[in-house]
Amino acid sequence: MDGFIELKYGKYKELDLHGKTIQDAYGELIHCINSLDLDYRAILVIHGYNLGTSLKNYIRNTFACSMVKDKVNIDAGRTLLVIKNR
């Protein structure tokens, strides 16, 4: 866990999507968002970038969900999805 992220955004869950197709990543993201406990405020998506940027670009530019209020680029391989208050 990254202490800075937790201090700024609250409790978060990590989701590693390395090596997933965009379709598989979408399914895992939606499942993770829908099953997130109420005390979690964000999901740290680990998508990587060394083996290509299609997954990173999808998450940062295309992925949409009504439960996500913001996307924060943490570094080249990780994106934080901030969840709306429920």
PDB file of N, CA, C and O in Angstrom:
ATOM      1  N   MET A   1       0.831  -1.182   0.000  1.00  0.00           N
ATOM      2  CA  MET A   1       0.000   0.000   0.000  1.00  0.00           C
ATOM      3  C   MET A   1       0.878   1.249   0.000  1.00  0.00           C
ATOM      4  O   MET A   1       1.945   1.280   0.613  1.00  0.00           O
ATOM      5  N   ASP A   2       0.421   2.236  -0.675  1.00  0.00           N
ATOM      6  CA  ASP A   2       1.121   3.512  -0.788  1.00  0.00           C
ATOM      7  C   ASP A   2       0.499   4.487   0.206  1.00  0.00           C
ATOM      8  O   ASP A   2      -0.657   4.879   0.052  1.00  0.00           O
ATOM      9  N   GLY A   3       1.266   4.879   1.227  1.00  0.00           N
ATOM     10  CA  GLY A   3       0.755   5.743   2.274  1.00  0.00           C
ATOM     11  C   GLY A   3       0.268   7.089   1.772  1.00  0.00           C
ATOM     12  O   GLY A   3      -0.732   7.607   2.268  1.00  0.00           O
ATOM     13  N   PHE A   4       0.958   7.663   0.794  1.00  0.00           N
ATOM     14  CA  PHE A   4       0.551   8.955   0.250  1.00  0.00           C
ATOM     15  C   PHE A   4      -0.825   8.876  -0.405  1.00  0.00           C
ATOM     16  O   PHE A   4      -1.671   9.744  -0.193  1.00  0.00           O
ATOM     17  N   ILE A   5      -1.042   7.840  -1.195  1.00  0.00           N
ATOM     18  CA  ILE A   5      -2.329   7.670  -1.870  1.00  0.00           C
ATOM     19  C   ILE A   5      -3.433   7.529  -0.827  1.00  0.00           C
ATOM     20  O   ILE A   5      -4.493   8.142  -0.953  1.00  0.00           O
ATOM     21  N   GLU A   6      -3.185   6.725   0.198  1.00  0.00           N
ATOM     22  CA  GLU A   6      -4.212   6.505   1.218  1.00  0.00           C
ATOM     23  C   GLU A   6      -4.496   7.773   2.010  1.00  0.00           C
ATOM     24  O   GLU A   6      -5.648   8.038   2.351  1.00  0.00           O
ATOM     25  N   LEU A   7      -3.471   8.559   2.309  1.00  0.00           N
ATOM     26  CA  LEU A   7      -3.677   9.820   3.028  1.00  0.00           C
ATOM     27  C   LEU A   7      -4.508  10.797   2.209  1.00  0.00           C
ATOM     28  O   LEU A   7      -5.384  11.476   2.745  1.00  0.00           O
ATOM     29  N   LYS A   8      -4.234  10.867   0.914  1.00  0.00           N
ATOM     30  CA  LYS A   8      -4.913  11.846   0.064  1.00  0.00           C
ATOM     31  C   LYS A   8      -6.314  11.403  -0.360  1.00  0.00           C
ATOM     32  O   LYS A   8      -7.237  12.216  -0.397  1.00  0.00           O
ATOM     33  N   TYR A   9      -6.476  10.110  -0.681  1.00  0.00           N
ATOM     34  CA  TYR A   9      -7.737   9.638  -1.264  1.00  0.00           C
ATOM     35  C   TYR A   9      -8.538   8.702  -0.367  1.00  0.00           C
ATOM     36  O   TYR A   9      -9.707   8.441  -0.651  1.00  0.00           O
ATOM     37  N   GLY A  10      -7.957   8.203   0.679  1.00  0.00           N
ATOM     38  CA  GLY A  10      -8.644   7.271   1.564  1.00  0.00           C
ATOM     39  C   GLY A  10      -8.279   5.827   1.256  1.00  0.00           C
ATOM     40  O   GLY A  10      -7.405   5.557   0.431  1.00  0.00           O
ATOM     41  N   LYS A  11      -8.946   4.920   1.917  1.00  0.00           N
ATOM     42  CA  LYS A  11      -8.678   3.486   1.768  1.00  0.00           C
ATOM     43  C   LYS A  11      -8.922   3.064   0.327  1.00  0.00           C
ATOM     44  O   LYS A  11      -9.918   3.453  -0.281  1.00  0.00           O
ATOM     45  N   TYR A  12      -8.014   2.270  -0.212  1.00  0.00           N
ATOM     46  CA  TYR A  12      -8.147   1.825  -1.600  1.00  0.00           C
ATOM     47  C   TYR A  12      -7.799   0.355  -1.738  1.00  0.00           C
ATOM     48  O   TYR A  12      -7.138  -0.232  -0.882  1.00  0.00           O
ATOM     49  N   LYS A  13      -8.253  -0.217  -2.822  1.00  0.00           N
ATOM     50  CA  LYS A  13      -7.977  -1.612  -3.158  1.00  0.00           C
ATOM     51  C   LYS A  13      -7.108  -1.638  -4.409  1.00  0.00           C
ATOM     52  O   LYS A  13      -7.292  -0.820  -5.310  1.00  0.00           O
ATOM     53  N   GLU A  14      -6.166  -2.570  -4.470  1.00  0.00           N
ATOM     54  CA  GLU A  14      -5.336  -2.731  -5.656  1.00  0.00           C
ATOM     55  C   GLU A  14      -5.939  -3.791  -6.568  1.00  0.00           C
ATOM     56  O   GLU A  14      -6.434  -4.819  -6.106  1.00  0.00           O
ATOM     57  N   LEU A  15      -5.889  -3.523  -7.873  1.00  0.00           N
ATOM     58  CA  LEU A  15      -6.371  -4.462  -8.879  1.00  0.00           C
ATOM     59  C   LEU A  15      -5.314  -4.558  -9.966  1.00  0.00           C
ATOM     60  O   LEU A  15      -5.079  -3.597 -10.698  1.00  0.00           O
ATOM     61  N   ASP A  16      -4.677  -5.717 -10.070  1.00  0.00           N
ATOM     62  CA  ASP A  16      -3.610  -5.929 -11.049  1.00  0.00           C
ATOM     63  C   ASP A  16      -4.199  -6.506 -12.338  1.00  0.00           C
ATOM     64  O   ASP A  16      -4.750  -7.607 -12.339  1.00  0.00           O
ATOM     65  N   LEU A  17      -4.079  -5.760 -13.419  1.00  0.00           N
ATOM     66  CA  LEU A  17      -4.627  -6.182 -14.710  1.00  0.00           C
ATOM     67  C   LEU A  17      -3.545  -6.510 -15.738  1.00  0.00           C
ATOM     68  O   LEU A  17      -3.839  -6.613 -16.929  1.00  0.00           O
ATOM     69  N   HIS A  18      -2.303  -6.674 -15.293  1.00  0.00           N
ATOM     70  CA  HIS A  18      -1.215  -7.030 -16.213  1.00  0.00           C
ATOM     71  C   HIS A  18      -1.605  -8.216 -17.088  1.00  0.00           C
ATOM     72  O   HIS A  18      -2.123  -9.217 -16.594  1.00  0.00           O
ATOM     73  N   GLY A  19      -1.358  -8.100 -18.362  1.00  0.00           N
ATOM     74  CA  GLY A  19      -1.558  -9.213 -19.280  1.00  0.00           C
ATOM     75  C   GLY A  19      -3.004  -9.488 -19.663  1.00  0.00           C
ATOM     76  O   GLY A  19      -3.266 -10.432 -20.407  1.00  0.00           O
ATOM     77  N   LYS A  20      -3.941  -8.697 -19.180  1.00  0.00           N
ATOM     78  CA  LYS A  20      -5.355  -8.902 -19.508  1.00  0.00           C
ATOM     79  C   LYS A  20      -5.696  -8.232 -20.839  1.00  0.00           C
ATOM     80  O   LYS A  20      -5.072  -7.246 -21.231  1.00  0.00           O
ATOM     81  N   THR A  21      -6.689  -8.780 -21.521  1.00  0.00           N
ATOM     82  CA  THR A  21      -7.219  -8.105 -22.698  1.00  0.00           C
ATOM     83  C   THR A  21      -8.101  -6.954 -22.201  1.00  0.00           C
ATOM     84  O   THR A  21      -8.468  -6.911 -21.027  1.00  0.00           O
ATOM     85  N   ILE A  22      -8.431  -6.041 -23.082  1.00  0.00           N
ATOM     86  CA  ILE A  22      -9.297  -4.932 -22.697  1.00  0.00           C
ATOM     87  C   ILE A  22     -10.659  -5.458 -22.244  1.00  0.00           C
ATOM     88  O   ILE A  22     -11.226  -4.957 -21.272  1.00  0.00           O
ATOM     89  N   GLN A  23     -11.178  -6.450 -22.933  1.00  0.00           N
ATOM     90  CA  GLN A  23     -12.479  -7.029 -22.563  1.00  0.00           C
ATOM     91  C   GLN A  23     -12.413  -7.657 -21.172  1.00  0.00           C
ATOM     92  O   GLN A  23     -13.311  -7.443 -20.358  1.00  0.00           O
ATOM     93  N   ASP A  24     -11.360  -8.431 -20.887  1.00  0.00           N
ATOM     94  CA  ASP A  24     -11.212  -9.046 -19.570  1.00  0.00           C
ATOM     95  C   ASP A  24     -11.012  -7.983 -18.491  1.00  0.00           C
ATOM     96  O   ASP A  24     -11.563  -8.085 -17.395  1.00  0.00           O
ATOM     97  N   ALA A  25     -10.217  -6.965 -18.815  1.00  0.00           N
ATOM     98  CA  ALA A  25      -9.963  -5.881 -17.865  1.00  0.00           C
ATOM     99  C   ALA A  25     -11.259  -5.161 -17.517  1.00  0.00           C
ATOM    100  O   ALA A  25     -11.501  -4.853 -16.350  1.00  0.00           O
ATOM    101  N   TYR A  26     -12.091  -4.890 -18.513  1.00  0.00           N
ATOM    102  CA  TYR A  26     -13.375  -4.228 -18.285  1.00  0.00           C
ATOM    103  C   TYR A  26     -14.222  -5.040 -17.301  1.00  0.00           C
ATOM    104  O   TYR A  26     -14.770  -4.498 -16.341  1.00  0.00           O
ATOM    105  N   GLY A  27     -14.320  -6.338 -17.556  1.00  0.00           N
ATOM    106  CA  GLY A  27     -15.108  -7.204 -16.676  1.00  0.00           C
ATOM    107  C   GLY A  27     -14.583  -7.208 -15.246  1.00  0.00           C
ATOM    108  O   GLY A  27     -15.367  -7.151 -14.298  1.00  0.00           O
ATOM    109  N   GLU A  28     -13.280  -7.273 -15.085  1.00  0.00           N
ATOM    110  CA  GLU A  28     -12.700  -7.275 -13.743  1.00  0.00           C
ATOM    111  C   GLU A  28     -12.887  -5.927 -13.048  1.00  0.00           C
ATOM    112  O   GLU A  28     -13.142  -5.878 -11.845  1.00  0.00           O
ATOM    113  N   LEU A  29     -12.760  -4.843 -13.798  1.00  0.00           N
ATOM    114  CA  LEU A  29     -12.968  -3.512 -13.225  1.00  0.00           C
ATOM    115  C   LEU A  29     -14.397  -3.348 -12.721  1.00  0.00           C
ATOM    116  O   LEU A  29     -14.613  -2.903 -11.594  1.00  0.00           O
ATOM    117  N   ILE A  30     -15.367  -3.704 -13.547  1.00  0.00           N
ATOM    118  CA  ILE A  30     -16.767  -3.577 -13.163  1.00  0.00           C
ATOM    119  C   ILE A  30     -17.076  -4.460 -11.956  1.00  0.00           C
ATOM    120  O   ILE A  30     -17.764  -4.028 -11.031  1.00  0.00           O
ATOM    121  N   HIS A  31     -16.579  -5.673 -11.960  1.00  0.00           N
ATOM    122  CA  HIS A  31     -16.794  -6.574 -10.823  1.00  0.00           C
ATOM    123  C   HIS A  31     -16.182  -5.990  -9.553  1.00  0.00           C
ATOM    124  O   HIS A  31     -16.811  -6.007  -8.495  1.00  0.00           O
ATOM    125  N   CYS A  32     -14.971  -5.480  -9.653  1.00  0.00           N
ATOM    126  CA  CYS A  32     -14.289  -4.902  -8.498  1.00  0.00           C
ATOM    127  C   CYS A  32     -15.056  -3.692  -7.961  1.00  0.00           C
ATOM    128  O   CYS A  32     -15.243  -3.564  -6.751  1.00  0.00           O
ATOM    129  N   ILE A  33     -15.492  -2.818  -8.841  1.00  0.00           N
ATOM    130  CA  ILE A  33     -16.244  -1.625  -8.430  1.00  0.00           C
ATOM    131  C   ILE A  33     -17.545  -2.029  -7.744  1.00  0.00           C
ATOM    132  O   ILE A  33     -17.884  -1.487  -6.693  1.00  0.00           O
ATOM    133  N   ASN A  34     -18.269  -2.967  -8.325  1.00  0.00           N
ATOM    134  CA  ASN A  34     -19.565  -3.380  -7.780  1.00  0.00           C
ATOM    135  C   ASN A  34     -19.461  -4.149  -6.463  1.00  0.00           C
ATOM    136  O   ASN A  34     -20.410  -4.156  -5.679  1.00  0.00           O
ATOM    137  N   SER A  35     -18.331  -4.790  -6.213  1.00  0.00           N
ATOM    138  CA  SER A  35     -18.184  -5.576  -4.988  1.00  0.00           C
ATOM    139  C   SER A  35     -17.347  -4.866  -3.922  1.00  0.00           C
ATOM    140  O   SER A  35     -17.014  -5.458  -2.895  1.00  0.00           O
ATOM    141  N   LEU A  36     -17.013  -3.621  -4.164  1.00  0.00           N
ATOM    142  CA  LEU A  36     -16.176  -2.857  -3.238  1.00  0.00           C
ATOM    143  C   LEU A  36     -16.938  -2.539  -1.952  1.00  0.00           C
ATOM    144  O   LEU A  36     -18.073  -2.064  -1.997  1.00  0.00           O
ATOM    145  N   ASP A  37     -16.311  -2.803  -0.810  1.00  0.00           N
ATOM    146  CA  ASP A  37     -16.911  -2.443   0.473  1.00  0.00           C
ATOM    147  C   ASP A  37     -17.060  -0.934   0.569  1.00  0.00           C
ATOM    148  O   ASP A  37     -16.304  -0.191  -0.057  1.00  0.00           O
ATOM    149  N   LEU A  38     -18.019  -0.483   1.340  1.00  0.00           N
ATOM    150  CA  LEU A  38     -18.330   0.944   1.438  1.00  0.00           C
ATOM    151  C   LEU A  38     -17.195   1.780   2.017  1.00  0.00           C
ATOM    152  O   LEU A  38     -17.136   2.984   1.767  1.00  0.00           O
ATOM    153  N   ASP A  39     -16.291   1.171   2.783  1.00  0.00           N
ATOM    154  CA  ASP A  39     -15.207   1.950   3.372  1.00  0.00           C
ATOM    155  C   ASP A  39     -14.048   2.198   2.403  1.00  0.00           C
ATOM    156  O   ASP A  39     -13.114   2.926   2.741  1.00  0.00           O
ATOM    157  N   TYR A  40     -14.091   1.616   1.224  1.00  0.00           N
ATOM    158  CA  TYR A  40     -13.062   1.873   0.207  1.00  0.00           C
ATOM    159  C   TYR A  40     -13.457   3.086  -0.622  1.00  0.00           C
ATOM    160  O   TYR A  40     -14.618   3.238  -1.001  1.00  0.00           O
ATOM    161  N   ARG A  41     -12.494   3.941  -0.898  1.00  0.00           N
ATOM    162  CA  ARG A  41     -12.736   5.177  -1.635  1.00  0.00           C
ATOM    163  C   ARG A  41     -12.132   5.185  -3.031  1.00  0.00           C
ATOM    164  O   ARG A  41     -12.404   6.087  -3.823  1.00  0.00           O
ATOM    165  N   ALA A  42     -11.299   4.163  -3.340  1.00  0.00           N
ATOM    166  CA  ALA A  42     -10.621   4.166  -4.638  1.00  0.00           C
ATOM    167  C   ALA A  42     -10.127   2.763  -4.984  1.00  0.00           C
ATOM    168  O   ALA A  42     -10.048   1.874  -4.137  1.00  0.00           O
ATOM    169  N   ILE A  43      -9.800   2.606  -6.264  1.00  0.00           N
ATOM    170  CA  ILE A  43      -9.176   1.375  -6.755  1.00  0.00           C
ATOM    171  C   ILE A  43      -7.896   1.777  -7.469  1.00  0.00           C
ATOM    172  O   ILE A  43      -7.917   2.593  -8.391  1.00  0.00           O
ATOM    173  N   LEU A  44      -6.785   1.201  -7.038  1.00  0.00           N
ATOM    174  CA  LEU A  44      -5.509   1.447  -7.697  1.00  0.00           C
ATOM    175  C   LEU A  44      -5.332   0.368  -8.760  1.00  0.00           C
ATOM    176  O   LEU A  44      -5.061  -0.791  -8.445  1.00  0.00           O
ATOM    177  N   VAL A  45      -5.486   0.757 -10.003  1.00  0.00           N
ATOM    178  CA  VAL A  45      -5.391  -0.181 -11.116  1.00  0.00           C
ATOM    179  C   VAL A  45      -3.933  -0.243 -11.574  1.00  0.00           C
ATOM    180  O   VAL A  45      -3.335   0.765 -11.949  1.00  0.00           O
ATOM    181  N   ILE A  46      -3.391  -1.445 -11.532  1.00  0.00           N
ATOM    182  CA  ILE A  46      -2.027  -1.674 -12.008  1.00  0.00           C
ATOM    183  C   ILE A  46      -2.151  -2.261 -13.400  1.00  0.00           C
ATOM    184  O   ILE A  46      -2.516  -3.425 -13.565  1.00  0.00           O
ATOM    185  N   HIS A  47      -1.845  -1.450 -14.399  1.00  0.00           N
ATOM    186  CA  HIS A  47      -2.008  -1.883 -15.786  1.00  0.00           C
ATOM    187  C   HIS A  47      -0.683  -2.080 -16.496  1.00  0.00           C
ATOM    188  O   HIS A  47      -0.638  -2.719 -17.547  1.00  0.00           O
ATOM    189  N   GLY A  48       0.385  -1.551 -15.951  1.00  0.00           N
ATOM    190  CA  GLY A  48       1.691  -1.654 -16.586  1.00  0.00           C
ATOM    191  C   GLY A  48       1.768  -0.798 -17.833  1.00  0.00           C
ATOM    192  O   GLY A  48       0.805  -0.143 -18.231  1.00  0.00           O
ATOM    193  N   TYR A  49       2.952  -0.826 -18.438  1.00  0.00           N
ATOM    194  CA  TYR A  49       3.158  -0.083 -19.682  1.00  0.00           C
ATOM    195  C   TYR A  49       4.327  -0.616 -20.489  1.00  0.00           C
ATOM    196  O   TYR A  49       4.493  -0.235 -21.648  1.00  0.00           O
ATOM    197  N   ASN A  50       5.140  -1.484 -19.909  1.00  0.00           N
ATOM    198  CA  ASN A  50       6.326  -2.000 -20.597  1.00  0.00           C
ATOM    199  C   ASN A  50       5.999  -2.878 -21.791  1.00  0.00           C
ATOM    200  O   ASN A  50       6.753  -2.899 -22.764  1.00  0.00           O
ATOM    201  N   LEU A  51       4.894  -3.601 -21.737  1.00  0.00           N
ATOM    202  CA  LEU A  51       4.537  -4.513 -22.826  1.00  0.00           C
ATOM    203  C   LEU A  51       3.531  -3.895 -23.789  1.00  0.00           C
ATOM    204  O   LEU A  51       2.924  -4.602 -24.594  1.00  0.00           O
ATOM    205  N   GLY A  52       3.353  -2.590 -23.710  1.00  0.00           N
ATOM    206  CA  GLY A  52       2.406  -1.882 -24.564  1.00  0.00           C
ATOM    207  C   GLY A  52       1.530  -0.966 -23.729  1.00  0.00           C
ATOM    208  O   GLY A  52       1.443  -1.107 -22.509  1.00  0.00           O
ATOM    209  N   THR A  53       0.886  -0.031 -24.401  1.00  0.00           N
ATOM    210  CA  THR A  53       0.103   0.966 -23.674  1.00  0.00           C
ATOM    211  C   THR A  53      -1.398   0.894 -23.964  1.00  0.00           C
ATOM    212  O   THR A  53      -2.141   1.781 -23.544  1.00  0.00           O
ATOM    213  N   SER A  54      -1.849  -0.116 -24.653  1.00  0.00           N
ATOM    214  CA  SER A  54      -3.276  -0.168 -25.000  1.00  0.00           C
ATOM    215  C   SER A  54      -4.159  -0.270 -23.754  1.00  0.00           C
ATOM    216  O   SER A  54      -5.196   0.389 -23.690  1.00  0.00           O
ATOM    217  N   LEU A  55      -3.777  -1.069 -22.775  1.00  0.00           N
ATOM    218  CA  LEU A  55      -4.566  -1.201 -21.556  1.00  0.00           C
ATOM    219  C   LEU A  55      -4.521   0.097 -20.746  1.00  0.00           C
ATOM    220  O   LEU A  55      -5.545   0.548 -20.232  1.00  0.00           O
ATOM    221  N   LYS A  56      -3.355   0.684 -20.636  1.00  0.00           N
ATOM    222  CA  LYS A  56      -3.211   1.965 -19.938  1.00  0.00           C
ATOM    223  C   LYS A  56      -4.074   3.030 -20.608  1.00  0.00           C
ATOM    224  O   LYS A  56      -4.801   3.758 -19.931  1.00  0.00           O
ATOM    225  N   ASN A  57      -3.998   3.122 -21.915  1.00  0.00           N
ATOM    226  CA  ASN A  57      -4.780   4.123 -22.648  1.00  0.00           C
ATOM    227  C   ASN A  57      -6.277   3.880 -22.496  1.00  0.00           C
ATOM    228  O   ASN A  57      -7.051   4.829 -22.370  1.00  0.00           O
ATOM    229  N   TYR A  58      -6.685   2.630 -22.506  1.00  0.00           N
ATOM    230  CA  TYR A  58      -8.098   2.303 -22.339  1.00  0.00           C
ATOM    231  C   TYR A  58      -8.602   2.775 -20.977  1.00  0.00           C
ATOM    232  O   TYR A  58      -9.636   3.437 -20.887  1.00  0.00           O
ATOM    233  N   ILE A  59      -7.871   2.434 -19.925  1.00  0.00           N
ATOM    234  CA  ILE A  59      -8.312   2.792 -18.577  1.00  0.00           C
ATOM    235  C   ILE A  59      -8.333   4.312 -18.396  1.00  0.00           C
ATOM    236  O   ILE A  59      -9.275   4.856 -17.820  1.00  0.00           O
ATOM    237  N   ARG A  60      -7.320   4.979 -18.875  1.00  0.00           N
ATOM    238  CA  ARG A  60      -7.229   6.425 -18.668  1.00  0.00           C
ATOM    239  C   ARG A  60      -8.134   7.241 -19.592  1.00  0.00           C
ATOM    240  O   ARG A  60      -8.607   8.308 -19.201  1.00  0.00           O
ATOM    241  N   ASN A  61      -8.380   6.760 -20.796  1.00  0.00           N
ATOM    242  CA  ASN A  61      -9.076   7.579 -21.787  1.00  0.00           C
ATOM    243  C   ASN A  61     -10.471   7.093 -22.164  1.00  0.00           C
ATOM    244  O   ASN A  61     -11.316   7.898 -22.556  1.00  0.00           O
ATOM    245  N   THR A  62     -10.725   5.802 -22.053  1.00  0.00           N
ATOM    246  CA  THR A  62     -11.973   5.245 -22.575  1.00  0.00           C
ATOM    247  C   THR A  62     -12.877   4.659 -21.505  1.00  0.00           C
ATOM    248  O   THR A  62     -14.094   4.833 -21.564  1.00  0.00           O
ATOM    249  N   PHE A  63     -12.307   3.971 -20.533  1.00  0.00           N
ATOM    250  CA  PHE A  63     -13.123   3.306 -19.512  1.00  0.00           C
ATOM    251  C   PHE A  63     -14.035   4.317 -18.820  1.00  0.00           C
ATOM    252  O   PHE A  63     -13.598   5.389 -18.403  1.00  0.00           O
ATOM    253  N   ALA A  64     -15.310   3.951 -18.709  1.00  0.00           N
ATOM    254  CA  ALA A  64     -16.280   4.814 -18.039  1.00  0.00           C
ATOM    255  C   ALA A  64     -17.199   3.963 -17.176  1.00  0.00           C
ATOM    256  O   ALA A  64     -17.585   2.855 -17.551  1.00  0.00           O
ATOM    257  N   CYS A  65     -17.534   4.497 -16.032  1.00  0.00           N
ATOM    258  CA  CYS A  65     -18.455   3.843 -15.112  1.00  0.00           C
ATOM    259  C   CYS A  65     -19.080   4.936 -14.260  1.00  0.00           C
ATOM    260  O   CYS A  65     -18.391   5.853 -13.812  1.00  0.00           O
ATOM    261  N   SER A  66     -20.374   4.840 -14.038  1.00  0.00           N
ATOM    262  CA  SER A  66     -21.072   5.880 -13.277  1.00  0.00           C
ATOM    263  C   SER A  66     -20.587   5.974 -11.829  1.00  0.00           C
ATOM    264  O   SER A  66     -20.804   6.997 -11.181  1.00  0.00           O
ATOM    265  N   MET A  67     -19.949   4.951 -11.319  1.00  0.00           N
ATOM    266  CA  MET A  67     -19.454   4.961  -9.938  1.00  0.00           C
ATOM    267  C   MET A  67     -18.088   5.638  -9.797  1.00  0.00           C
ATOM    268  O   MET A  67     -17.658   5.935  -8.683  1.00  0.00           O
ATOM    269  N   VAL A  68     -17.404   5.884 -10.919  1.00  0.00           N
ATOM    270  CA  VAL A  68     -16.072   6.498 -10.881  1.00  0.00           C
ATOM    271  C   VAL A  68     -16.216   7.997 -11.065  1.00  0.00           C
ATOM    272  O   VAL A  68     -16.741   8.460 -12.078  1.00  0.00           O
ATOM    273  N   LYS A  69     -15.742   8.763 -10.068  1.00  0.00           N
ATOM    274  CA  LYS A  69     -15.856  10.214 -10.170  1.00  0.00           C
ATOM    275  C   LYS A  69     -14.589  10.871 -10.693  1.00  0.00           C
ATOM    276  O   LYS A  69     -14.635  12.010 -11.158  1.00  0.00           O
ATOM    277  N   ASP A  70     -13.447  10.170 -10.628  1.00  0.00           N
ATOM    278  CA  ASP A  70     -12.199  10.766 -11.100  1.00  0.00           C
ATOM    279  C   ASP A  70     -11.183   9.671 -11.393  1.00  0.00           C
ATOM    280  O   ASP A  70     -11.237   8.576 -10.832  1.00  0.00           O
ATOM    281  N   LYS A  71     -10.256   9.997 -12.289  1.00  0.00           N
ATOM    282  CA  LYS A  71      -9.130   9.123 -12.594  1.00  0.00           C
ATOM    283  C   LYS A  71      -7.868   9.928 -12.335  1.00  0.00           C
ATOM    284  O   LYS A  71      -7.736  11.064 -12.792  1.00  0.00           O
ATOM    285  N   VAL A  72      -6.934   9.324 -11.591  1.00  0.00           N
ATOM    286  CA  VAL A  72      -5.702  10.010 -11.231  1.00  0.00           C
ATOM    287  C   VAL A  72      -4.525   9.182 -11.744  1.00  0.00           C
ATOM    288  O   VAL A  72      -4.381   8.014 -11.382  1.00  0.00           O
ATOM    289  N   ASN A  73      -3.688   9.782 -12.581  1.00  0.00           N
ATOM    290  CA  ASN A  73      -2.501   9.107 -13.097  1.00  0.00           C
ATOM    291  C   ASN A  73      -1.437   9.126 -12.001  1.00  0.00           C
ATOM    292  O   ASN A  73      -0.866  10.175 -11.704  1.00  0.00           O
ATOM    293  N   ILE A  74      -1.175   7.973 -11.407  1.00  0.00           N
ATOM    294  CA  ILE A  74      -0.195   7.880 -10.329  1.00  0.00           C
ATOM    295  C   ILE A  74       1.212   7.843 -10.908  1.00  0.00           C
ATOM    296  O   ILE A  74       2.085   8.599 -10.481  1.00  0.00           O
ATOM    297  N   ASP A  75       1.432   6.969 -11.873  1.00  0.00           N
ATOM    298  CA  ASP A  75       2.691   6.889 -12.618  1.00  0.00           C
ATOM    299  C   ASP A  75       2.391   6.168 -13.922  1.00  0.00           C
ATOM    300  O   ASP A  75       1.227   5.911 -14.230  1.00  0.00           O
ATOM    301  N   ALA A  76       3.408   5.842 -14.684  1.00  0.00           N
ATOM    302  CA  ALA A  76       3.188   5.262 -16.011  1.00  0.00           C
ATOM    303  C   ALA A  76       2.463   3.920 -15.974  1.00  0.00           C
ATOM    304  O   ALA A  76       1.816   3.547 -16.953  1.00  0.00           O
ATOM    305  N   GLY A  77       2.556   3.191 -14.872  1.00  0.00           N
ATOM    306  CA  GLY A  77       1.966   1.856 -14.801  1.00  0.00           C
ATOM    307  C   GLY A  77       0.758   1.720 -13.907  1.00  0.00           C
ATOM    308  O   GLY A  77       0.200   0.630 -13.781  1.00  0.00           O
ATOM    309  N   ARG A  78       0.333   2.838 -13.268  1.00  0.00           N
ATOM    310  CA  ARG A  78      -0.789   2.752 -12.326  1.00  0.00           C
ATOM    311  C   ARG A  78      -1.721   3.956 -12.477  1.00  0.00           C
ATOM    312  O   ARG A  78      -1.283   5.087 -12.687  1.00  0.00           O
ATOM    313  N   THR A  79      -3.011   3.673 -12.363  1.00  0.00           N
ATOM    314  CA  THR A  79      -4.046   4.707 -12.406  1.00  0.00           C
ATOM    315  C   THR A  79      -4.992   4.472 -11.244  1.00  0.00           C
ATOM    316  O   THR A  79      -5.407   3.341 -10.990  1.00  0.00           O
ATOM    317  N   LEU A  80      -5.333   5.545 -10.534  1.00  0.00           N
ATOM    318  CA  LEU A  80      -6.248   5.455  -9.409  1.00  0.00           C
ATOM    319  C   LEU A  80      -7.646   5.861  -9.872  1.00  0.00           C
ATOM    320  O   LEU A  80      -7.836   6.941 -10.431  1.00  0.00           O
ATOM    321  N   LEU A  81      -8.616   4.986  -9.634  1.00  0.00           N
ATOM    322  CA  LEU A  81     -10.010   5.302  -9.919  1.00  0.00           C
ATOM    323  C   LEU A  81     -10.662   5.688  -8.600  1.00  0.00           C
ATOM    324  O   LEU A  81     -10.785   4.863  -7.695  1.00  0.00           O
ATOM    325  N   VAL A  82     -11.080   6.948  -8.496  1.00  0.00           N
ATOM    326  CA  VAL A  82     -11.708   7.453  -7.284  1.00  0.00           C
ATOM    327  C   VAL A  82     -13.214   7.178  -7.399  1.00  0.00           C
ATOM    328  O   VAL A  82     -13.852   7.547  -8.385  1.00  0.00           O
ATOM    329  N   ILE A  83     -13.761   6.528  -6.378  1.00  0.00           N
ATOM    330  CA  ILE A  83     -15.158   6.112  -6.381  1.00  0.00           C
ATOM    331  C   ILE A  83     -16.036   7.196  -5.775  1.00  0.00           C
ATOM    332  O   ILE A  83     -15.660   7.844  -4.798  1.00  0.00           O
ATOM    333  N   LYS A  84     -17.216   7.385  -6.369  1.00  0.00           N
ATOM    334  CA  LYS A  84     -18.178   8.354  -5.832  1.00  0.00           C
ATOM    335  C   LYS A  84     -18.647   7.907  -4.458  1.00  0.00           C
ATOM    336  O   LYS A  84     -18.663   6.714  -4.152  1.00  0.00           O
ATOM    337  N   ASN A  85     -19.029   8.873  -3.635  1.00  0.00           N
ATOM    338  CA  ASN A  85     -19.600   8.541  -2.326  1.00  0.00           C
ATOM    339  C   ASN A  85     -20.904   7.780  -2.531  1.00  0.00           C
ATOM    340  O   ASN A  85     -21.739   8.144  -3.359  1.00  0.00           O
ATOM    341  N   ARG A  86     -21.053   6.717  -1.753  1.00  0.00           N
ATOM    342  CA  ARG A  86     -22.264   5.898  -1.880  1.00  0.00           C
ATOM    343  C   ARG A  86     -23.059   5.957  -0.623  1.00  0.00           C
ATOM    344  O   ARG A  86     -24.116   5.333  -0.531  1.00  0.00           O
TER     345      ARG A  86
END
